[in-house]
């Protein structure tokens, strides 16, 4: 069985390492946090002293942003020097499309296959990933994806394949733009209704009765915010910055995203960065409008996706 290298043992990297080991792969791990490496070694992984030493037949990077990824790949002890023709680098980090394009070009010069990807876990990664109940979106030429998809589908239950390595990065950012903007307008609507003496839950009942499923889903997500599901505001801020930086390069105006980013900045300045996006926007609008949005919440049991047979889906062939 192939040896896998994994660089990055953070919130997603730790459970991914656990899952890879559970499936019986040999695993080399590296992280700047020695305690995280030691924990993975106790589970059966081989600890590496540098990113370069962690390289395997296939190497997975799972890092916060493009800054850390470029250092891990091209730094003094980076994986670039250890990669050989025929090897594969799979980047599942929180990077931007331009970084993926750069890596694709640089690694092609070494005849190394580069696959850009993103992880999508419907629930807490520490729970979903070790069970294999999550999805991975990857991008690259179909001819190059085969071996990597076989490994990844042994780890995650769904692999979605796109034609280009940068596409998963762009699509993940687009998802965050959708979700965060919806959270902001929902907090605003709930504040507006509450200030008039109307219970937002009654509004939800109206939406359900009229069959407005899309609006129901957005309002329900906001009202479940106290469960603290979903990514922290600090993460969504990073994705907005990446989107706006790319828009500036493309000379594409994004006035709504720019305003949403400024509202997130207000949340960060108020100390709400560790809350998930719906909770942060709820707290922020309580502060700026003076309304009590406690009635616009309800407790809901965490719904986990049903387990399913492994599958691979190709889009845009």
LUMNU-396723 format. One record per residue (C-alpha): residue in one letter; chain; x, y, z. Coordinates in Angstrom, 3 decimals. Example, Ala and Ser with C-alpha at 12.3 -4.5 7.8 and 13.67 -1.06 7.14 Angstrom:
// LUMNU-396723
gulo / seza / X / Y / Z
A / A / 12.300 / -4.500 / 7.800 .
S / A / 13.670 / -1.060 / 7.140 .
//
This chain:
// LUMNU-396723
gulo / seza / X / Y / Z
X / A / 0.000 / 0.000 / 0.000 .
X / A / 1.159 / 3.523 / -0.795 .
X / A / 2.835 / 5.712 / 1.779 .
X / A / 1.063 / 9.027 / 2.323 .
X / A / 2.660 / 12.240 / 3.501 .
X / A / 0.484 / 14.659 / 5.472 .
X / A / 1.632 / 18.167 / 6.329 .
X / A / -0.611 / 20.123 / 8.663 .
X / A / -2.241 / 18.639 / 11.756 .
X / A / -4.717 / 21.383 / 12.636 .
X / A / -8.477 / 21.202 / 13.047 .
X / A / -8.919 / 19.257 / 9.798 .
X / A / -5.455 / 17.691 / 9.564 .
X / A / -5.681 / 15.793 / 12.861 .
X / A / -8.868 / 13.882 / 11.977 .
X / A / -7.651 / 13.330 / 8.399 .
X / A / -4.514 / 11.680 / 9.811 .
X / A / -6.708 / 9.524 / 12.035 .
X / A / -8.807 / 8.463 / 9.062 .
X / A / -5.805 / 7.656 / 6.855 .
X / A / -4.287 / 5.501 / 9.577 .
X / A / -7.604 / 3.744 / 10.171 .
X / A / -7.664 / 2.757 / 6.488 .
X / A / -4.274 / 1.101 / 6.835 .
X / A / -1.985 / 3.457 / 4.931 .
X / A / 1.572 / 4.168 / 5.976 .
X / A / 1.600 / 7.819 / 7.020 .
X / A / 4.381 / 10.388 / 7.421 .
X / A / 3.313 / 13.533 / 9.271 .
X / A / 4.767 / 16.968 / 9.899 .
X / A / 3.509 / 20.054 / 11.697 .
X / A / 5.227 / 22.957 / 13.441 .
X / A / 3.302 / 21.869 / 16.542 .
X / A / 5.419 / 19.052 / 17.951 .
X / A / 2.645 / 17.926 / 20.285 .
X / A / 0.342 / 17.360 / 17.308 .
X / A / 3.025 / 15.248 / 15.621 .
X / A / 3.556 / 13.236 / 18.806 .
X / A / -0.177 / 12.560 / 19.061 .
X / A / -0.258 / 11.267 / 15.466 .
X / A / 2.820 / 9.112 / 16.119 .
X / A / 1.036 / 7.511 / 19.079 .
X / A / -1.713 / 6.533 / 16.647 .
X / A / 0.786 / 4.863 / 14.336 .
X / A / 2.135 / 7.593 / 12.055 .
X / A / 5.802 / 8.252 / 11.317 .
X / A / 6.900 / 11.658 / 12.594 .
X / A / 9.039 / 13.778 / 10.267 .
X / A / 11.471 / 16.527 / 11.224 .
X / A / 10.550 / 18.739 / 8.271 .
X / A / 8.015 / 19.062 / 5.496 .
X / A / 10.588 / 17.692 / 3.045 .
X / A / 11.034 / 14.558 / 5.167 .
X / A / 7.264 / 13.919 / 5.258 .
X / A / 6.895 / 13.439 / 1.489 .
X / A / 5.302 / 10.150 / 0.468 .
X / A / 4.105 / 8.551 / -2.763 .
X / A / 1.247 / 10.987 / -2.408 .
X / A / 1.599 / 14.058 / -0.211 .
X / A / -1.345 / 15.968 / 1.244 .
X / A / -1.068 / 19.531 / 2.539 .
X / A / -3.722 / 20.845 / 4.935 .
X / A / -2.714 / 24.349 / 6.009 .
X / A / -4.567 / 27.556 / 6.922 .
X / A / -3.683 / 29.747 / 3.932 .
X / A / -1.479 / 30.331 / 0.912 .
X / A / 1.203 / 31.922 / 3.103 .
X / A / 1.820 / 28.709 / 5.065 .
X / A / 1.476 / 26.543 / 1.967 .
X / A / 4.105 / 28.427 / -0.030 .
X / A / 6.494 / 28.161 / 2.911 .
X / A / 5.884 / 24.431 / 3.261 .
X / A / 6.347 / 23.809 / -0.458 .
X / A / 9.063 / 26.266 / -1.455 .
X / A / 10.761 / 27.048 / 1.868 .
X / A / 14.228 / 25.949 / 2.927 .
X / A / 12.960 / 22.586 / 4.197 .
X / A / 9.984 / 22.461 / 1.839 .
X / A / 8.553 / 19.525 / -0.035 .
X / A / 9.573 / 20.904 / -3.441 .
X / A / 13.106 / 19.573 / -3.101 .
X / A / 11.880 / 16.073 / -2.164 .
X / A / 9.222 / 15.645 / -4.829 .
X / A / 10.218 / 13.404 / -7.721 .
X / A / 8.726 / 12.790 / -11.192 .
X / A / 5.589 / 10.680 / -10.920 .
X / A / 4.739 / 11.815 / -7.388 .
X / A / 1.523 / 13.657 / -6.516 .
X / A / 0.871 / 16.672 / -4.284 .
X / A / -2.730 / 17.122 / -3.131 .
X / A / -3.397 / 20.506 / -1.565 .
X / A / -6.502 / 20.640 / 0.643 .
X / A / -5.461 / 23.886 / 2.358 .
X / A / -7.421 / 27.122 / 2.690 .
X / A / -5.618 / 28.619 / -0.283 .
X / A / -6.744 / 30.870 / -3.117 .
X / A / -7.082 / 30.071 / -6.846 .
X / A / -3.894 / 31.963 / -7.795 .
X / A / -1.833 / 29.862 / -5.394 .
X / A / -3.216 / 26.705 / -6.985 .
X / A / -2.302 / 27.980 / -10.449 .
X / A / 1.234 / 28.754 / -9.285 .
X / A / 1.740 / 25.315 / -7.776 .
X / A / 0.370 / 23.614 / -10.871 .
X / A / 2.880 / 25.443 / -13.057 .
X / A / 5.896 / 24.978 / -10.757 .
X / A / 5.240 / 21.287 / -10.099 .
X / A / 4.662 / 20.531 / -13.769 .
X / A / 8.296 / 21.552 / -14.328 .
X / A / 9.271 / 18.632 / -12.032 .
X / A / 6.762 / 16.259 / -13.683 .
X / A / 4.866 / 16.128 / -10.406 .
X / A / 1.078 / 15.927 / -10.519 .
X / A / -0.649 / 18.738 / -8.635 .
X / A / -4.236 / 18.373 / -7.454 .
X / A / -6.031 / 21.270 / -5.793 .
X / A / -8.851 / 20.411 / -3.434 .
X / A / -11.090 / 21.375 / -0.537 .
X / A / -12.721 / 19.494 / 2.331 .
X / A / -16.466 / 19.755 / 3.006 .
X / A / -17.687 / 18.271 / 6.295 .
X / A / -21.345 / 18.741 / 7.194 .
X / A / -20.679 / 18.958 / 10.915 .
X / A / -17.696 / 19.094 / 13.226 .
X / A / -14.590 / 17.844 / 11.374 .
X / A / -13.384 / 16.021 / 14.497 .
X / A / -16.542 / 13.888 / 14.350 .
X / A / -17.276 / 13.535 / 10.636 .
X / A / -13.806 / 13.050 / 9.158 .
X / A / -12.657 / 10.045 / 11.265 .
X / A / -15.879 / 8.284 / 10.214 .
X / A / -15.263 / 9.090 / 6.544 .
X / A / -18.570 / 10.955 / 6.367 .
X / A / -17.381 / 13.971 / 4.420 .
X / A / -16.652 / 15.110 / 0.878 .
X / A / -13.511 / 16.194 / -0.907 .
X / A / -13.664 / 18.336 / -4.036 .
X / A / -10.591 / 18.016 / -6.255 .
X / A / -9.542 / 19.568 / -9.530 .
X / A / -7.182 / 18.474 / -12.277 .
X / A / -6.975 / 16.679 / -15.590 .
X / A / -9.015 / 13.485 / -15.432 .
X / A / -6.061 / 11.399 / -16.588 .
X / A / -4.040 / 12.619 / -13.609 .
X / A / -6.776 / 12.274 / -11.022 .
X / A / -7.219 / 8.499 / -11.122 .
X / A / -4.679 / 7.252 / -8.536 .
X / A / -5.331 / 10.156 / -6.170 .
X / A / -9.100 / 9.728 / -6.408 .
X / A / -8.737 / 6.060 / -5.508 .
X / A / -6.872 / 6.969 / -2.314 .
X / A / -9.137 / 9.893 / -1.437 .
X / A / -12.302 / 7.861 / -1.920 .
X / A / -10.908 / 5.357 / 0.543 .
X / A / -10.753 / 8.221 / 3.041 .
X / A / -13.907 / 10.268 / 2.243 .
X / A / -17.275 / 8.936 / 1.115 .
X / A / -17.688 / 11.390 / -1.769 .
X / A / -15.099 / 12.729 / -4.189 .
X / A / -16.229 / 15.440 / -6.604 .
X / A / -13.876 / 16.073 / -9.516 .
X / A / -13.570 / 19.365 / -11.409 .
X / A / -11.509 / 20.038 / -14.561 .
X / A / -8.902 / 22.459 / -13.120 .
X / A / -6.868 / 22.469 / -9.861 .
X / A / -7.863 / 26.058 / -8.987 .
X / A / -11.623 / 25.451 / -9.283 .
X / A / -12.203 / 23.796 / -5.871 .
X / A / -10.558 / 26.818 / -4.225 .
X / A / -12.740 / 29.295 / -6.124 .
X / A / -15.935 / 27.328 / -5.498 .
X / A / -15.248 / 26.957 / -1.762 .
X / A / -14.782 / 30.724 / -1.474 .
X / A / -18.006 / 31.239 / -3.440 .
X / A / -19.857 / 29.029 / -0.927 .
X / A / -18.557 / 31.174 / 1.939 .
X / A / -19.621 / 34.361 / 0.146 .
X / A / -23.145 / 32.981 / -0.231 .
X / A / -23.413 / 31.761 / 3.360 .
X / A / -21.970 / 34.836 / 5.063 .
X / A / -24.007 / 37.331 / 3.038 .
X / A / -27.149 / 35.337 / 3.865 .
X / A / -26.251 / 35.410 / 7.575 .
X / A / -25.871 / 39.188 / 7.491 .
X / A / -29.190 / 39.925 / 5.781 .
X / A / -30.982 / 37.403 / 8.013 .
X / A / -29.636 / 39.097 / 11.150 .
X / A / -30.788 / 42.415 / 9.710 .
X / A / -34.277 / 41.112 / 8.911 .
X / A / -34.674 / 39.554 / 12.362 .
X / A / -33.629 / 42.836 / 13.982 .
X / A / -36.101 / 44.750 / 11.810 .
X / A / -38.967 / 42.404 / 12.706 .
X / A / -38.085 / 42.302 / 16.406 .
X / A / -37.927 / 46.090 / 16.644 .
X / A / -41.541 / 46.169 / 15.409 .
X / A / -42.663 / 43.667 / 18.060 .
X / A / -42.869 / 40.678 / 15.736 .
X / A / -41.476 / 37.264 / 16.696 .
X / A / -39.119 / 36.036 / 13.944 .
X / A / -40.275 / 32.477 / 14.704 .
X / A / -43.752 / 33.466 / 13.495 .
X / A / -42.124 / 34.695 / 10.298 .
X / A / -40.471 / 31.279 / 9.966 .
X / A / -43.861 / 29.603 / 10.346 .
X / A / -45.170 / 31.831 / 7.569 .
X / A / -42.315 / 30.857 / 5.281 .
X / A / -42.935 / 27.178 / 5.964 .
X / A / -46.655 / 27.569 / 5.289 .
X / A / -46.107 / 29.404 / 2.009 .
X / A / -43.557 / 26.843 / 0.856 .
X / A / -40.628 / 29.260 / 0.681 .
X / A / -38.060 / 26.505 / 1.203 .
X / A / -34.941 / 28.486 / 0.299 .
X / A / -35.839 / 31.339 / 2.661 .
X / A / -36.764 / 28.820 / 5.373 .
X / A / -33.370 / 27.189 / 5.130 .
X / A / -31.538 / 30.511 / 5.524 .
X / A / -33.628 / 31.584 / 8.512 .
X / A / -33.370 / 28.184 / 10.201 .
X / A / -29.590 / 28.217 / 9.831 .
X / A / -29.453 / 31.592 / 11.532 .
X / A / -31.778 / 30.488 / 14.324 .
X / A / -29.656 / 27.394 / 15.053 .
X / A / -26.594 / 29.578 / 15.581 .
X / A / -26.208 / 28.785 / 19.292 .
X / A / -25.241 / 25.223 / 18.376 .
X / A / -21.982 / 26.769 / 17.153 .
X / A / -21.866 / 24.626 / 14.013 .
X / A / -19.924 / 25.885 / 11.040 .
X / A / -16.692 / 27.786 / 10.581 .
X / A / -15.546 / 30.698 / 12.718 .
X / A / -15.951 / 34.287 / 11.557 .
X / A / -12.159 / 34.568 / 11.376 .
X / A / -12.140 / 31.913 / 8.647 .
X / A / -14.902 / 33.484 / 6.592 .
X / A / -13.105 / 36.846 / 6.815 .
X / A / -10.046 / 35.225 / 5.237 .
X / A / -12.141 / 33.873 / 2.366 .
X / A / -13.710 / 37.287 / 1.744 .
X / A / -10.284 / 38.895 / 1.600 .
X / A / -9.156 / 36.303 / -0.937 .
X / A / -12.266 / 36.931 / -3.033 .
X / A / -11.827 / 40.702 / -2.966 .
X / A / -8.105 / 40.506 / -3.750 .
X / A / -8.910 / 38.338 / -6.761 .
X / A / -11.674 / 40.737 / -7.822 .
X / A / -9.201 / 43.637 / -7.715 .
X / A / -6.800 / 41.748 / -9.991 .
X / A / -9.636 / 40.923 / -12.392 .
X / A / -11.017 / 44.480 / -12.162 .
X / A / -14.414 / 43.060 / -11.234 .
X / A / -16.494 / 45.267 / -8.903 .
X / A / -17.995 / 43.420 / -5.913 .
X / A / -19.799 / 46.129 / -3.913 .
X / A / -22.015 / 43.746 / -1.923 .
X / A / -19.109 / 41.496 / -0.946 .
X / A / -17.093 / 44.581 / 0.021 .
X / A / -19.864 / 45.783 / 2.311 .
X / A / -20.294 / 42.306 / 3.813 .
X / A / -16.570 / 42.239 / 4.479 .
X / A / -16.788 / 45.555 / 6.330 .
X / A / -19.624 / 44.189 / 8.470 .
X / A / -17.441 / 41.195 / 9.285 .
X / A / -14.675 / 43.621 / 10.230 .
X / A / -17.088 / 45.165 / 12.718 .
X / A / -17.687 / 41.717 / 14.174 .
X / A / -13.960 / 41.060 / 14.454 .
X / A / -13.379 / 44.451 / 16.084 .
X / A / -16.093 / 43.595 / 18.622 .
X / A / -14.312 / 40.370 / 19.580 .
X / A / -16.670 / 37.952 / 17.822 .
X / A / -14.113 / 36.298 / 15.544 .
X / A / -14.241 / 32.861 / 17.228 .
X / A / -18.022 / 32.540 / 16.887 .
X / A / -19.504 / 30.923 / 13.829 .
X / A / -20.772 / 33.339 / 11.202 .
X / A / -24.515 / 33.203 / 12.090 .
X / A / -23.788 / 33.633 / 15.813 .
X / A / -21.339 / 36.471 / 15.193 .
X / A / -23.797 / 38.336 / 12.993 .
X / A / -26.585 / 37.822 / 15.555 .
X / A / -24.451 / 39.248 / 18.356 .
X / A / -23.243 / 42.113 / 16.195 .
X / A / -26.755 / 43.183 / 15.195 .
X / A / -27.872 / 43.078 / 18.820 .
X / A / -25.105 / 45.573 / 19.533 .
X / A / -25.642 / 47.925 / 16.621 .
X / A / -29.472 / 47.918 / 16.651 .
X / A / -30.114 / 47.564 / 20.369 .
X / A / -32.554 / 44.698 / 19.773 .
X / A / -32.669 / 41.445 / 21.729 .
X / A / -32.555 / 38.589 / 19.220 .
X / A / -32.801 / 35.802 / 21.791 .
X / A / -36.296 / 34.991 / 20.474 .
X / A / -34.770 / 34.424 / 17.046 .
X / A / -33.040 / 31.239 / 18.170 .
X / A / -34.038 / 27.660 / 18.810 .
X / A / -32.219 / 24.553 / 19.875 .
X / A / -31.965 / 21.860 / 17.256 .
X / A / -30.404 / 18.456 / 17.452 .
X / A / -27.305 / 18.112 / 15.344 .
X / A / -28.271 / 16.323 / 12.143 .
X / A / -25.465 / 14.219 / 10.767 .
X / A / -25.449 / 13.132 / 7.138 .
X / A / -26.353 / 9.516 / 6.590 .
X / A / -23.482 / 7.196 / 5.798 .
X / A / -23.338 / 6.225 / 2.136 .
X / A / -21.362 / 4.063 / -0.195 .
X / A / -18.159 / 5.652 / -1.546 .
X / A / -18.751 / 7.485 / -4.790 .
X / A / -16.856 / 9.592 / -7.295 .
X / A / -18.611 / 12.326 / -9.269 .
X / A / -17.069 / 14.075 / -12.272 .
X / A / -18.406 / 17.535 / -13.133 .
X / A / -17.644 / 19.636 / -16.201 .
X / A / -16.105 / 16.840 / -18.256 .
//
